[in-house]
Amino acid sequence: MTLLDELAAELAERTSAGLRRQRRVIQGPQAAEVVANGKRLLSFASNDYLGLANHPRLISAMQQATQAVGVGSGASHLITGHHVLHEELEQALARFVGLPAALLFSTGYMANMGVVAALMGRDDAVFADKLNHASLNDAVVLSRAEFKRYPHQDLAALESLLAASRARRKLVLVDAVFSMDGDIAPVPEILALCERYDAWLMLDDAHGFGVLGEHGAGILEHFNITSPRIIYMATLGKAAGVAGAFVAGEPVLIDYLLQQARTYIYTTASPAPLAAALLEALNVIRDEPQRRAHLRQLMSVLKTHTPRRWQWMPSATAIQPLLVGSNDEVLRLSEYLLTRGLLVPAIRPPTVPKGTARLRVSLSAAHSEQDVHTLINALREAEVVLESAA
């Protein structure tokens, strides 16, 4: 059997298990309604939580910057790719989250890989929540540090692991908002453990930045905490509406990452017009708090619907998972909603644990209350249809 035969067989197995992934082709902008594979759909599938991906102020800022500086950065940040707009954005991001310094990365995946691999090695230990994002797990493997995973949100288990460790350096890795469950990490309690056992704390705030906190500054503002032990990472392609990521923390940490993080050093800098759009995104996040208020109202409206057949998972964020269980049923539910003009993704293993397949409902400030009621009504219809077919 050739390699291609082996790959085809593995793909066939994925198909039969209901795990084969497919892409949808989107036409036009990200919005509450999108055109996917030529069909107009009400979308609950985007991480554009504040509805900024198509905001006219961001578009204008990017257009003006493109006219002024072009479309490409030409080199890595450490050669000639670091534009004044990148510099301004790093400073603005640090101020926004209340930390001394920040460093831009092209993606959140690259930020996580770069930080963990730069800071940790064979004599070190990393302690990670079992439901952390894949990028954090891959980062630990790349670092070659000892990898200790604890059950989701089980702080007693985390403390036991920290107390027993004799590693040179200890780093706790945790999603601030878990991307498939929507629940929030108990950051103050985790930070207290890090202080007790001399560990660093790295927070992946991909799904909290822009949404949590009075001013949208994320998990640190949400809990009103700061510490020199914190390494803060957030992405800029979700609530901020554009692309990229940043890491913030103490100046010596940021300078060290600039010198040592390979995913920062050995890649072309992102185009400067993206930085211009992100600078404007920070202004919009500050200027339009009503977007976050509207998002919270949509969460409340959605939770008025209590399904008989399925269960809403506990979440106080824009990520509202509906636990279905089986791969087959969640696919049938997602497909039924698609026939009703609604795009709601079915999330299956290995993205989530076996037996916990779910719909991942992503709310956005771009949605109206009527949009949410449309989803609720379609879910009620789907329960009747799927129960009668069982």
NUGU-867657 format. One record per residue (C-alpha): residue number from 1; chain; x, z, y. Coordinates in steps of 0.2 Angstrom, whole numbers, always signed. Example, Ala and Ser with C-alpha at 12.3 -4.5 7.8 and 13.67 -1.06 7.14 Angstrom:
! residues 2
+-----+--------+-------+-------+-------+
| num | chaine |     u |     w |     v |
+-----+--------+-------+-------+-------+
|   1 |      A |   +62 |   +39 |   -22 |
|   2 |      A |   +68 |   +36 |    -5 |
+-----+--------+-------+-------+-------+
END
This chain:
! residues 390
+-----+--------+-------+-------+-------+
| num | chaine |     u |     w |     v |
+-----+--------+-------+-------+-------+
|   1 |      A |    +0 |    +0 |    +0 |
|   2 |      A |    +7 |    -5 |   +17 |
|   3 |      A |    +7 |    +6 |   +32 |
|   4 |      A |    -7 |    -4 |   +40 |
|   5 |      A |   -17 |    -2 |   +23 |
|   6 |      A |   -14 |   +17 |   +25 |
|   7 |      A |   -20 |   +18 |   +43 |
|   8 |      A |   -36 |    +7 |   +39 |
|   9 |      A |   -40 |   +20 |   +25 |
|  10 |      A |   -38 |   +35 |   +36 |
|  11 |      A |   -49 |   +26 |   +49 |
|  12 |      A |   -62 |   +23 |   +36 |
|  13 |      A |   -62 |   +42 |   +31 |
|  14 |      A |   -64 |   +46 |   +49 |
|  15 |      A |   -79 |   +35 |   +50 |
|  16 |      A |   -87 |   +42 |   +35 |
|  17 |      A |   -85 |   +60 |   +41 |
|  18 |      A |   -93 |   +55 |   +58 |
|  19 |      A |   -76 |   +58 |   +67 |
|  20 |      A |   -72 |   +40 |   +73 |
|  21 |      A |   -70 |   +39 |   +92 |
|  22 |      A |   -75 |   +25 |  +103 |
|  23 |      A |   -72 |   +21 |  +121 |
|  24 |      A |   -86 |   +16 |  +133 |
|  25 |      A |   -82 |    +3 |  +147 |
|  26 |      A |   -87 |    +9 |  +164 |
|  27 |      A |   -91 |    -2 |  +178 |
|  28 |      A |   -92 |    +4 |  +196 |
|  29 |      A |   -89 |   +21 |  +202 |
|  30 |      A |   -90 |   +38 |  +194 |
|  31 |      A |  -107 |   +45 |  +200 |
|  32 |      A |  -122 |   +54 |  +193 |
|  33 |      A |  -127 |   +37 |  +187 |
|  34 |      A |  -114 |   +25 |  +179 |
|  35 |      A |  -115 |    +8 |  +171 |
|  36 |      A |  -107 |   +10 |  +153 |
|  37 |      A |  -106 |    -5 |  +142 |
|  38 |      A |  -117 |   -14 |  +153 |
|  39 |      A |  -131 |    -1 |  +153 |
|  40 |      A |  -136 |   +10 |  +168 |
|  41 |      A |  -136 |   +28 |  +162 |
|  42 |      A |  -138 |   +46 |  +169 |
|  43 |      A |  -121 |   +54 |  +165 |
|  44 |      A |  -118 |   +71 |  +160 |
|  45 |      A |  -101 |   +66 |  +153 |
|  46 |      A |   -89 |   +67 |  +168 |
|  47 |      A |   -78 |   +81 |  +174 |
|  48 |      A |   -81 |   +76 |  +192 |
|  49 |      A |   -88 |   +93 |  +195 |
|  50 |      A |   -90 |   +92 |  +214 |
|  51 |      A |   -94 |   +74 |  +215 |
|  52 |      A |   -79 |   +69 |  +225 |
|  53 |      A |   -73 |   +54 |  +214 |
|  54 |      A |   -83 |   +42 |  +225 |
|  55 |      A |   -83 |   +53 |  +241 |
|  56 |      A |   -82 |   +41 |  +257 |
|  57 |      A |   -69 |   +53 |  +265 |
|  58 |      A |   -57 |   +52 |  +250 |
|  59 |      A |   -59 |   +33 |  +249 |
|  60 |      A |   -55 |   +31 |  +267 |
|  61 |      A |   -40 |   +42 |  +266 |
|  62 |      A |   -33 |   +32 |  +251 |
|  63 |      A |   -37 |   +15 |  +260 |
|  64 |      A |   -28 |   +20 |  +276 |
|  65 |      A |   -13 |   +27 |  +266 |
|  66 |      A |   -12 |   +11 |  +256 |
|  67 |      A |   -12 |    +1 |  +271 |
|  68 |      A |    +2 |   +11 |  +278 |
|  69 |      A |   +13 |   +15 |  +263 |
|  70 |      A |    +9 |    +2 |  +249 |
|  71 |      A |    +3 |    +5 |  +232 |
|  72 |      A |   +18 |   +11 |  +222 |
|  73 |      A |   +31 |   +25 |  +224 |
|  74 |      A |   +45 |   +15 |  +217 |
|  75 |      A |   +55 |   +29 |  +208 |
|  76 |      A |   +55 |   +46 |  +202 |
|  77 |      A |   +53 |   +61 |  +214 |
|  78 |      A |   +72 |   +65 |  +213 |
|  79 |      A |   +77 |   +48 |  +217 |
|  80 |      A |   +67 |   +40 |  +231 |
|  81 |      A |   +49 |   +42 |  +225 |
|  82 |      A |   +45 |   +58 |  +234 |
|  83 |      A |   +35 |   +53 |  +249 |
|  84 |      A |   +31 |   +64 |  +264 |
|  85 |      A |   +13 |   +64 |  +258 |
|  86 |      A |   +18 |   +72 |  +242 |
|  87 |      A |   +28 |   +85 |  +251 |
|  88 |      A |   +12 |   +89 |  +262 |
|  89 |      A |    +1 |   +90 |  +247 |
|  90 |      A |   +12 |  +102 |  +238 |
|  91 |      A |   +13 |  +113 |  +253 |
|  92 |      A |    -6 |  +112 |  +255 |
|  93 |      A |   -10 |  +116 |  +237 |
|  94 |      A |    +1 |  +131 |  +237 |
|  95 |      A |    -8 |  +138 |  +253 |
|  96 |      A |   -25 |  +133 |  +245 |
|  97 |      A |   -22 |  +144 |  +229 |
|  98 |      A |   -13 |  +158 |  +238 |
|  99 |      A |    +4 |  +156 |  +230 |
| 100 |      A |   +21 |  +153 |  +238 |
| 101 |      A |   +26 |  +136 |  +231 |
| 102 |      A |   +19 |  +121 |  +221 |
| 103 |      A |   +26 |  +106 |  +212 |
| 104 |      A |   +16 |   +90 |  +208 |
| 105 |      A |   +15 |   +82 |  +191 |
| 106 |      A |    +7 |   +65 |  +186 |
| 107 |      A |    -5 |   +73 |  +174 |
| 108 |      A |   -10 |   +90 |  +167 |
| 109 |      A |    -3 |   +86 |  +150 |
| 110 |      A |   +14 |   +82 |  +158 |
| 111 |      A |   +13 |   +98 |  +168 |
| 112 |      A |   +10 |  +109 |  +153 |
| 113 |      A |   +23 |  +101 |  +143 |
| 114 |      A |   +36 |  +101 |  +156 |
| 115 |      A |   +33 |  +120 |  +161 |
| 116 |      A |   +33 |  +127 |  +143 |
| 117 |      A |   +48 |  +117 |  +137 |
| 118 |      A |   +58 |  +121 |  +152 |
| 119 |      A |   +55 |  +139 |  +151 |
| 120 |      A |   +54 |  +143 |  +133 |
| 121 |      A |   +66 |  +140 |  +118 |
| 122 |      A |   +71 |  +146 |  +100 |
| 123 |      A |   +73 |  +164 |  +105 |
| 124 |      A |   +57 |  +165 |  +114 |
| 125 |      A |   +39 |  +168 |  +109 |
| 126 |      A |   +23 |  +161 |  +116 |
| 127 |      A |    +6 |  +169 |  +113 |
| 128 |      A |    -9 |  +158 |  +115 |
| 129 |      A |   -28 |  +159 |  +113 |
| 130 |      A |   -34 |  +149 |   +98 |
| 131 |      A |   -45 |  +138 |  +109 |
| 132 |      A |   -32 |  +133 |  +121 |
| 133 |      A |   -31 |  +114 |  +126 |
| 134 |      A |   -21 |  +103 |  +115 |
| 135 |      A |    -8 |  +100 |  +129 |
| 136 |      A |    -4 |  +119 |  +128 |
| 137 |      A |    -2 |  +119 |  +110 |
| 138 |      A |    +9 |  +103 |  +110 |
| 139 |      A |   +20 |  +111 |  +123 |
| 140 |      A |   +24 |  +126 |  +113 |
| 141 |      A |   +29 |  +115 |   +98 |
| 142 |      A |   +40 |  +104 |  +109 |
| 143 |      A |   +48 |  +120 |  +116 |
| 144 |      A |   +53 |  +126 |   +98 |
| 145 |      A |   +48 |  +144 |  +103 |
| 146 |      A |   +39 |  +156 |   +91 |
| 147 |      A |   +21 |  +151 |   +92 |
| 148 |      A |    +8 |  +166 |   +90 |
| 149 |      A |   -10 |  +162 |   +91 |
| 150 |      A |   -24 |  +175 |   +93 |
| 151 |      A |   -42 |  +174 |   +90 |
| 152 |      A |   -52 |  +167 |  +105 |
| 153 |      A |   -53 |  +181 |  +119 |
| 154 |      A |   -47 |  +194 |  +107 |
| 155 |      A |   -36 |  +205 |  +118 |
| 156 |      A |   -34 |  +218 |  +105 |
| 157 |      A |   -25 |  +205 |   +94 |
| 158 |      A |   -15 |  +199 |  +109 |
| 159 |      A |    -9 |  +216 |  +113 |
| 160 |      A |    -4 |  +219 |   +95 |
| 161 |      A |    +6 |  +203 |   +95 |
| 162 |      A |   +15 |  +207 |  +111 |
| 163 |      A |   +19 |  +225 |  +106 |
| 164 |      A |   +27 |  +219 |   +90 |
| 165 |      A |   +37 |  +205 |   +98 |
| 166 |      A |   +56 |  +206 |  +101 |
| 167 |      A |   +58 |  +189 |  +109 |
| 168 |      A |   +70 |  +186 |  +123 |
| 169 |      A |   +56 |  +179 |  +134 |
| 170 |      A |   +37 |  +181 |  +131 |
| 171 |      A |   +24 |  +169 |  +138 |
| 172 |      A |    +5 |  +171 |  +137 |
| 173 |      A |    -4 |  +154 |  +138 |
| 174 |      A |   -22 |  +153 |  +141 |
| 175 |      A |   -35 |  +141 |  +148 |
| 176 |      A |   -44 |  +149 |  +163 |
| 177 |      A |   -60 |  +140 |  +159 |
| 178 |      A |   -61 |  +134 |  +141 |
| 179 |      A |   -64 |  +115 |  +141 |
| 180 |      A |   -76 |  +114 |  +126 |
| 181 |      A |   -84 |  +132 |  +128 |
| 182 |      A |   -85 |  +134 |  +146 |
| 183 |      A |   -82 |  +152 |  +146 |
| 184 |      A |   -69 |  +161 |  +158 |
| 185 |      A |   -54 |  +170 |  +152 |
| 186 |      A |   -53 |  +189 |  +156 |
| 187 |      A |   -37 |  +185 |  +167 |
| 188 |      A |   -36 |  +203 |  +175 |
| 189 |      A |   -35 |  +211 |  +158 |
| 190 |      A |   -23 |  +198 |  +151 |
| 191 |      A |   -12 |  +200 |  +166 |
| 192 |      A |   -12 |  +219 |  +163 |
| 193 |      A |    -5 |  +216 |  +146 |
| 194 |      A |    +8 |  +205 |  +152 |
| 195 |      A |   +14 |  +218 |  +164 |
| 196 |      A |   +14 |  +231 |  +150 |
| 197 |      A |   +24 |  +221 |  +138 |
| 198 |      A |   +35 |  +211 |  +151 |
| 199 |      A |   +27 |  +194 |  +148 |
| 200 |      A |   +24 |  +179 |  +159 |
| 201 |      A |    +6 |  +173 |  +161 |
| 202 |      A |    +3 |  +154 |  +162 |
| 203 |      A |   -15 |  +149 |  +167 |
| 204 |      A |   -22 |  +132 |  +164 |
| 205 |      A |   -35 |  +131 |  +178 |
| 206 |      A |   -40 |  +113 |  +175 |
| 207 |      A |   -59 |  +116 |  +174 |
| 208 |      A |   -59 |  +131 |  +187 |
| 209 |      A |   -49 |  +123 |  +202 |
| 210 |      A |   -61 |  +118 |  +215 |
| 211 |      A |   -76 |  +126 |  +207 |
| 212 |      A |   -72 |  +145 |  +205 |
| 213 |      A |   -70 |  +156 |  +219 |
| 214 |      A |   -78 |  +158 |  +236 |
| 215 |      A |   -68 |  +144 |  +243 |
| 216 |      A |   -65 |  +134 |  +227 |
| 217 |      A |   -47 |  +140 |  +225 |
| 218 |      A |   -50 |  +143 |  +207 |
| 219 |      A |   -47 |  +157 |  +194 |
| 220 |      A |   -36 |  +168 |  +205 |
| 221 |      A |   -48 |  +168 |  +219 |
| 222 |      A |   -62 |  +171 |  +207 |
| 223 |      A |   -54 |  +187 |  +201 |
| 224 |      A |   -45 |  +190 |  +218 |
| 225 |      A |   -28 |  +193 |  +209 |
| 226 |      A |   -10 |  +187 |  +211 |
| 227 |      A |    +6 |  +192 |  +203 |
| 228 |      A |   +24 |  +185 |  +202 |
| 229 |      A |   +22 |  +184 |  +184 |
| 230 |      A |    +8 |  +171 |  +185 |
| 231 |      A |   +12 |  +152 |  +182 |
| 232 |      A |    -3 |  +143 |  +189 |
| 233 |      A |    -7 |  +125 |  +183 |
| 234 |      A |   -22 |  +115 |  +189 |
| 235 |      A |   -27 |   +97 |  +187 |
| 236 |      A |   -33 |   +86 |  +202 |
| 237 |      A |   -43 |   +73 |  +192 |
| 238 |      A |   -58 |   +84 |  +189 |
| 239 |      A |   -66 |   +94 |  +203 |
| 240 |      A |   -53 |   +87 |  +216 |
| 241 |      A |   -59 |   +69 |  +211 |
| 242 |      A |   -43 |   +60 |  +211 |
| 243 |      A |   -28 |   +62 |  +198 |
| 244 |      A |   -13 |   +72 |  +194 |
| 245 |      A |    -9 |   +90 |  +193 |
| 246 |      A |    +2 |  +104 |  +200 |
| 247 |      A |   +10 |  +120 |  +195 |
| 248 |      A |   +11 |  +134 |  +208 |
| 249 |      A |   +21 |  +151 |  +208 |
| 250 |      A |   +36 |  +159 |  +215 |
| 251 |      A |   +49 |  +148 |  +224 |
| 252 |      A |   +62 |  +151 |  +211 |
| 253 |      A |   +51 |  +146 |  +197 |
| 254 |      A |   +46 |  +130 |  +206 |
| 255 |      A |   +64 |  +126 |  +210 |
| 256 |      A |   +69 |  +129 |  +192 |
| 257 |      A |   +55 |  +117 |  +186 |
| 258 |      A |   +61 |  +104 |  +198 |
| 259 |      A |   +78 |  +105 |  +190 |
| 260 |      A |   +73 |  +107 |  +172 |
| 261 |      A |   +55 |  +100 |  +168 |
| 262 |      A |   +59 |   +84 |  +160 |
| 263 |      A |   +41 |   +77 |  +162 |
| 264 |      A |   +44 |   +79 |  +181 |
| 265 |      A |   +62 |   +73 |  +182 |
| 266 |      A |   +60 |   +57 |  +171 |
| 267 |      A |   +45 |   +49 |  +177 |
| 268 |      A |   +40 |   +38 |  +192 |
| 269 |      A |   +31 |   +48 |  +205 |
| 270 |      A |   +13 |   +45 |  +207 |
| 271 |      A |    +8 |   +33 |  +221 |
| 272 |      A |    +8 |   +41 |  +238 |
| 273 |      A |   -10 |   +36 |  +243 |
| 274 |      A |   -16 |   +47 |  +229 |
| 275 |      A |    -8 |   +62 |  +238 |
| 276 |      A |   -17 |   +56 |  +254 |
| 277 |      A |   -34 |   +56 |  +245 |
| 278 |      A |   -30 |   +73 |  +238 |
| 279 |      A |   -26 |   +81 |  +254 |
| 280 |      A |   -43 |   +75 |  +260 |
| 281 |      A |   -51 |   +82 |  +244 |
| 282 |      A |   -44 |   +99 |  +249 |
| 283 |      A |   -53 |   +97 |  +266 |
| 284 |      A |   -69 |   +93 |  +258 |
| 285 |      A |   -69 |  +107 |  +246 |
| 286 |      A |   -66 |  +119 |  +261 |
| 287 |      A |   -79 |  +110 |  +272 |
| 288 |      A |   -93 |  +108 |  +260 |
| 289 |      A |   -96 |  +124 |  +251 |
| 290 |      A |  -114 |  +119 |  +248 |
| 291 |      A |  -107 |  +108 |  +233 |
| 292 |      A |  -102 |  +123 |  +224 |
| 293 |      A |  -119 |  +132 |  +228 |
| 294 |      A |  -129 |  +117 |  +222 |
| 295 |      A |  -119 |  +116 |  +206 |
| 296 |      A |  -123 |  +135 |  +202 |
| 297 |      A |  -141 |  +131 |  +205 |
| 298 |      A |  -141 |  +116 |  +193 |
| 299 |      A |  -133 |  +128 |  +180 |
| 300 |      A |  -148 |  +140 |  +183 |
| 301 |      A |  -161 |  +126 |  +181 |
| 302 |      A |  -153 |  +120 |  +165 |
| 303 |      A |  -153 |  +137 |  +157 |
| 304 |      A |  -172 |  +138 |  +160 |
| 305 |      A |  -173 |  +127 |  +144 |
| 306 |      A |  -171 |  +137 |  +128 |
| 307 |      A |  -170 |  +125 |  +113 |
| 308 |      A |  -178 |  +130 |   +97 |
| 309 |      A |  -167 |  +120 |   +86 |
| 310 |      A |  -150 |  +122 |   +95 |
| 311 |      A |  -142 |  +135 |  +106 |
| 312 |      A |  -134 |  +135 |  +123 |
| 313 |      A |  -117 |  +143 |  +122 |
| 314 |      A |  -113 |  +157 |  +135 |
| 315 |      A |  -105 |  +149 |  +150 |
| 316 |      A |  -105 |  +152 |  +169 |
| 317 |      A |   -97 |  +136 |  +173 |
| 318 |      A |  -101 |  +118 |  +175 |
| 319 |      A |   -97 |  +115 |  +157 |
| 320 |      A |  -113 |  +119 |  +147 |
| 321 |      A |  -111 |  +116 |  +128 |
| 322 |      A |  -126 |  +115 |  +117 |
| 323 |      A |  -121 |  +120 |  +100 |
| 324 |      A |  -128 |  +109 |   +86 |
| 325 |      A |  -117 |  +112 |   +71 |
| 326 |      A |  -116 |   +97 |   +60 |
| 327 |      A |  -107 |   +81 |   +65 |
| 328 |      A |  -121 |   +70 |   +59 |
| 329 |      A |  -134 |   +79 |   +69 |
| 330 |      A |  -124 |   +80 |   +85 |
| 331 |      A |  -121 |   +61 |   +84 |
| 332 |      A |  -140 |   +58 |   +81 |
| 333 |      A |  -144 |   +69 |   +96 |
| 334 |      A |  -132 |   +60 |  +107 |
| 335 |      A |  -138 |   +43 |  +101 |
| 336 |      A |  -156 |   +48 |  +104 |
| 337 |      A |  -152 |   +54 |  +122 |
| 338 |      A |  -143 |   +37 |  +125 |
| 339 |      A |  -159 |   +28 |  +120 |
| 340 |      A |  -168 |   +38 |  +134 |
| 341 |      A |  -155 |   +33 |  +147 |
| 342 |      A |  -144 |   +49 |  +146 |
| 343 |      A |  -125 |   +49 |  +142 |
| 344 |      A |  -120 |   +66 |  +135 |
| 345 |      A |  -105 |   +66 |  +124 |
| 346 |      A |  -105 |   +73 |  +106 |
| 347 |      A |   -90 |   +84 |  +103 |
| 348 |      A |   -84 |   +86 |   +85 |
| 349 |      A |   -69 |   +92 |   +75 |
| 350 |      A |   -54 |   +93 |   +77 |
| 351 |      A |   -58 |   +95 |   +96 |
| 352 |      A |   -69 |  +110 |   +92 |
| 353 |      A |   -68 |  +120 |   +76 |
| 354 |      A |   -77 |  +114 |   +60 |
| 355 |      A |   -96 |  +118 |   +60 |
| 356 |      A |   -97 |  +119 |   +79 |
| 357 |      A |  -101 |  +101 |   +84 |
| 358 |      A |  -109 |  +101 |  +101 |
| 359 |      A |  -116 |   +92 |  +116 |
| 360 |      A |  -104 |   +95 |  +130 |
| 361 |      A |  -116 |   +94 |  +146 |
| 362 |      A |  -105 |   +92 |  +161 |
| 363 |      A |  -114 |   +96 |  +177 |
| 364 |      A |  -109 |   +89 |  +194 |
| 365 |      A |  -114 |   +92 |  +212 |
| 366 |      A |  -118 |   +74 |  +212 |
| 367 |      A |  -133 |   +78 |  +201 |
| 368 |      A |  -150 |   +82 |  +208 |
| 369 |      A |  -162 |   +95 |  +201 |
| 370 |      A |  -173 |   +81 |  +195 |
| 371 |      A |  -158 |   +74 |  +185 |
| 372 |      A |  -157 |   +91 |  +176 |
| 373 |      A |  -175 |   +91 |  +172 |
| 374 |      A |  -174 |   +74 |  +165 |
| 375 |      A |  -161 |   +80 |  +153 |
| 376 |      A |  -171 |   +95 |  +148 |
| 377 |      A |  -187 |   +84 |  +145 |
| 378 |      A |  -176 |   +72 |  +134 |
| 379 |      A |  -169 |   +87 |  +124 |
| 380 |      A |  -187 |   +93 |  +121 |
| 381 |      A |  -192 |   +76 |  +114 |
| 382 |      A |  -176 |   +75 |  +104 |
| 383 |      A |  -180 |   +92 |   +95 |
| 384 |      A |  -197 |   +85 |   +90 |
| 385 |      A |  -190 |   +68 |   +84 |
| 386 |      A |  -175 |   +76 |   +74 |
| 387 |      A |  -186 |   +89 |   +66 |
| 388 |      A |  -199 |   +77 |   +60 |
| 389 |      A |  -185 |   +66 |   +53 |
| 390 |      A |  -177 |   +81 |   +44 |
+-----+--------+-------+-------+-------+
END
